[in-house]
Amino acid sequence: MVEQFIYPNEMAQPVIWGVLIAIYPYITGLVAGSFIVSSLAYALGKTNYKKVAGIAVLLSFTLLLIAPLPLIADLKQPDRAWEIFTRPHLVPTSAYPNISPMAVFGYLLIGYIILMAIEIIFLWRADLVEKAKNGGRFRWLYRALALGAKEVSDTMLRRDKKIVAVLALIGIPLAAIFHGYVGFLFGSVKARILWATPFMAVDFLVSAIVSGIALLIVIYYAFASYAKKLDKNIIYGLAGLLAWTLLIDLALKGTDELYRTYHRTASWPYLHALKFDVMVATGLIEFIIGGAIPLVLLLIPQLRRSTPVVLLSSFLALLGVLAYRWNMVIGGQIISRTEQGLLWYAMPIFGKEGLIASLGIFAAGVLIFTVLSWIFPWDGKYATGEMGGEGK
């Protein structure tokens, strides 16, 4: 263990960003990963993912809505959160304009929400028209969301399909930027030696795709099984995607660790103590339980065609990415900024910055997703391409 020799001002508040900030990049990663899968169907024409694309869109939109909640809850004055948009600290200079990175992220978030809201409307518009005919007291809601359309026509279906394809195509780089930018925010903090690496943005993005695909597998299985519409070929296809992204993710993480080990800067003793003393358990979850084990299971063809094995691998992958976010956010702050030793962190259970608050954010996500899936049926005959969805 590295000797604890910390300056008093660091001991006063050793870890500023706690569990809420750890789950913040986890949620944004789920957004990007789920949306990219939906784009395979709507933008790139991968029709074999059409049945799961609707769930992917709704899941991404739900997570997008709750993504800023951990940041707002962590603020000492959450009522001032809106000022990120009105006071971006834009400082024009003769060379280049300087703007707050968090303000840029806020603009990205709003743009992403608007794009996905429009895509959802046009993706489900034909289904909403059908629901409006038998909507009872909610007929006005379906009619409004269908933009006033009263009948489904081939012309409307073709036009809506083109709009959805364009929005999904635009959303692919936006999703990559959205979560890669989170990695950029952490990687640009030079005072934290664990974060200051060029791998951060790329690895955040790849691990985001891992978690998004894993969550989509679990949610699709639950919904489709309940509706008796489960297509196991979709499960197996997503399992193949999950295996590839896990392989790339582990390769990137392994390269980063090898680089740090070989480079051995002055801060190496503290990095070594962090990895092999303080955070051994979460490190094992990140690399072995949530990384290597699901990868090996999914690389074996016979196991990859087993639904229980795919579900187990998905749960493990979700746990592994969560451990990665924890190790990076909390671990990066445990190393003293003066590099004189290691600090400590005890996760609070109660309070607006504790575990209960974090679980409450996920509970809000479940509620929002339930409402959205009631309004926009994930298995809608037009959204899934069963009737006119292919533009025939």
JOKAKA-V963906 format. One record per run of one state. SS is the DSSP state (helix for helix, strand for strand, loop for the rest). FROM is the first residue (numbers start at 1). LEN is the number of residues. If there is no record, write none. Layout:
BEGIN
<<SS | FROM | LEN> <SS | FROM | LEN>>
END
This chain:
BEGIN
<<loop | 1 | 7> <helix | 8 | 5> <loop | 13 | 6> <helix | 19 | 24> <loop | 43 | 4> <helix | 47 | 21> <loop | 68 | 1> <helix | 69 | 6> <loop | 75 | 3> <helix | 78 | 3> <loop | 81 | 2> <helix | 83 | 4> <loop | 87 | 4> <strand | 91 | 1> <loop | 92 | 6> <strand | 98 | 1> <loop | 99 | 2> <helix | 101 | 33> <loop | 134 | 2> <helix | 136 | 10> <loop | 146 | 8> <helix | 154 | 34> <loop | 188 | 11> <helix | 199 | 28> <loop | 227 | 5> <helix | 232 | 32> <loop | 264 | 4> <helix | 268 | 11> <loop | 279 | 1> <helix | 280 | 20> <loop | 300 | 1> <helix | 301 | 4> <loop | 305 | 2> <helix | 307 | 28> <strand | 335 | 1> <loop | 336 | 6> <strand | 342 | 1> <loop | 343 | 12> <helix | 355 | 21> <loop | 376 | 17>>
END
